[in-house]
C-alpha cells in the first residue's frame, strides 16, 4: 500500500475509558489524533471508550483501522482488543493474548524467565489478605529491604510503594490491591533505570535507549508527567556492550510476548552490567512527555511519522 492509499483510510482513535489512567489516555489520544491529521489522514475521529454511545459510533463510523490510545484496565489488558477482533476492525499495537500477558506482571515474568531475560526476585499474593508476622519476616529475610509492592495488573506507577521497613508491608499490599486482583512483592534492584522502545511486527527493532534520571526514590507518577527534558537522557549512558544487550533483551521480550506495532520495556541495569527487566508496556504513553515518542525523535522519527507507522503496522495483518 502506498502512502496516498494509506492516508485515505478512515481512522478512529480510542481513548479515555475507566482506568486510573483515563486522563493520561485522553491526552495521548488527543495528541495522536492531531499527529495523524498533521500526517495527512483525512478522517481521524476520537471516541471515548466510556461514552454511552461508543459502540454505536464505532460500528457506524465505517472505520478502516482503530488507533488504540488506552492505558490500564479495559484498554491495555486485551479487553478492547477482543472487541475490535469481533468487529473485524484492524487496530494498532498488540492483540488479545500479548496484551493480557504483558498486563499481568507475574505472567509476563514467567515468559521472560522462560526466554532467559533476568527478572527481579519476588512473590505474588492475593489482594485483601493481611500477611502474618511470620510470613512478613520470611519475605523480608528472602527478598531483603527495600521492597517494591505493586498491583499485578496496572500501569503508570499507580498503587506502587517502595517499602523500607517491614511494618509498612501490609499497608502497601492493601494499597496495591485496592482495585482487586493480585499483588507483587519484589526485591529492589539497584542500578541505572532505562527504558527500551521497540518498533515493528516481524521486523521488530529497538529504538535509542532512554536513561531515566529522577532524583526520586523511583519513577513515580509525579516524575512521569513532568517535562521529559528534566528526566530523559538519550542515548542512555551505558557501556556499548551493555547498551546492545539491553536492546537485544527488549526485542526478545517483544517477540516472546507476541507484541505487535511497538512495546516499551523497562529495565534496571545493575552495577555489573546486567539489565533486569521490570515490565513491558504494550501501549506506551503518547503524550509530549512520554518516553517512546522522545526516543523516536532522537532516532529521527517525528511524532506524525511515528503515528503513521503504527497505522501501517496495524494494517499489515498477520497473527495476533
Secondary structure, 3 states (H helix, E strand, C coil): CCHHHHHCCEEEEEECCCCCCHHHHHHHHHHHHHHHHHHCCCEEEEEECCCCCHHHHHHHCCCCEEEECCCCCCCCCCHHHHHHHHCCCEECCCCHHHHHHHHCHHHHHHHHHHCCCCECCEEEEECCCCCCHHHHHHHHHHHCCCEEEEECCCCCCCCCEEECCHHHHHHHHHHHCCCCCEEEEEECCCCEEEEEEEECCCCCEECCCEEECCCCCCCCHHHHCCCHHHCEEECCCCCHHHHHHHHHHHHHHHHHHCCCCEEEEEEEECCCCCEEEEEEECCCCCCCCCHHHHHHHHCCCCHHHHHHHHHHHHHCCCCC
